[in-house]
């Protein structure tokens, strides 16, 4: 009897209660809602990024007289001119700034990748006393803004006689704490079996680092190299303090002098800013696949 009642109650419950939605249907609705929200957010972000960019290009192709009248005059002006670009490209200073930025960025990338990877290797692959304390000190370096260290760095460079040289821009940017952290995290995820097999074959630590670890670390090497190149190229504070020779100035410092000398010539200032960022845009178009693979392979987010 009890069995019959239980059976009946089950049938009543099944008939009265609404049929639960299948997990597949719910996931489908959530996925569509998430995709729609993502598309809206991405569209807004693209609009926020594109409008200032289009405005900047339009201003650089306008005469200085029209640009000084404000936004309505710039938007209504239909006579585009490349006068600002011809003036800037015709001067030798801009090419000197490009050369200085290229030299300082390239050397800083090479030295940063070399020293950061060598510093991260023992922190991630070797056991020694005080390893955690050393890593905590490295992490503490991330919390210190580089602007705080400008005056001490300037005094050290002046004491060594390196002011107004490319080394005054390169050397202070080589000890990149973030690069050490990125290498350390990537090295920690590599399989230890490869390292142990190399030890069985009699390889030294230097041999393992050079022949085993680095060949497996091409994605993170690319990521650190690209991030370092962009950071050094756009750095303004350090070259502004250490470089006063116009022939050695980097792009950001040179653009600052253009703004100071041209006053209200907004079209020339905007054209110089676009020319300063143009090499990075070209590099991105040629290396965009490598950049994405490097960032994804290193585990960087954001």
Order of alpha helices (4+ residues) and beta strands (2+ residues): alpha-alpha-alpha-alpha-alpha-alpha-alpha-alpha-alpha-alpha-alpha-alpha-alpha-alpha-alpha-alpha
